[in-house]
């Protein structure tokens, strides 16, 4: 059995930023327009009037202060309320592949490796912009990697499930290295017209390079153990899919975008995640006092505060459980990897840390890492 390791990481951050205040101004303009257009039906009790959003609510309920997006104009136009991307011909790089390549290149540079050192590309994300060919294979082609690639989707847990899949292949010897890449265009599946969730998501791409530890060119994080778990729930759901035409559901329907019952998610996912991490630590003989850092999924600050306290048995210091959601919002599978990429360089030889992602499915994945070098 070979020892797998994370030797490099990368984050591609879109330039456009939408602050909570900007978002709320656009949303409230949309609401005013909607209520005016539907004034007669609202008056007759046939249509429900929409309510304004508020920056204070968003910050206090989620901890999110801004989000990066690929297209800002469409989202902030009260007559559009979703991103607008120029369609690309089939012989041009797709948007997801383009973002993914940028994150992968950073991971390779950090590890001191090139495409020639990589055997596999695994594109693990909560949406893929087409059915096939796999985005992973396009990224493989754009980077000039031999070997193979495939796409996988476990929603917000895609990155940790992808790391487990790649780590297991390295352990067994079927591959020596893999890029696990998470291009997340969350702005395209978010319902920006829904006050309950319009603030939740942002866009980003992350990547990690996994290699056999004995092939690392510099310091690395040994992957000591991984654990994945799922339990079916409809509380986070998106009904968009290839049967849409066959179901005669081509109209603009609410259930074709991200939907969630946020309160239930909170109540059900928190105990699931806390127990998952606790059991993983017991089985791997990792004590709370051994953990130098927690890189958690970035959906909600209160959720992370709760999990951090449960895992460490005390309130974590900010540097022990770094949050990035104030700057990026929820970026689905990429969130815990942004936290890892931005807050891991200061770890010292022998330090232990844990990545944990969780979300739709329900799904939860944890990765125990130890810094070497
Ligand atoms: N602006 C102002 N008020 C708002 C609002 C907005 N944008 N959105 C909702 N409200 C109101 C609600 O109408 C409700 O009013 P009421 O008490 O009069 O009924 C009140 O604020 C509380 O709403 P609620 O939806 O219960 O808020 P919450 O505290 O649960 O926070 C989330 C909402 C989404 C931030 C929170 O539930 C959450 O983060 N859940 C888990 C998310 C998660 O992990 N998802 C995984 C996705 S990958």
Boltz pocket constraint, residues with backbone or C-beta under 6 A from the ligand:
constraints:
  - pocket:
      binder: B
      contacts: [[A, 52], [A, 53], [A, 54], [A, 57], [A, 58], [A, 61], [A, 62], [A, 156], [A, 195], [A, 196], [A, 197], [A, 236], [A, 260], [A, 261], [A, 262], [A, 263], [A, 265], [A, 266], [A, 299], [A, 300], [A, 303], [A, 330], [A, 332], [A, 358], [A, 359], [A, 360]]
      max_distance: 6.0
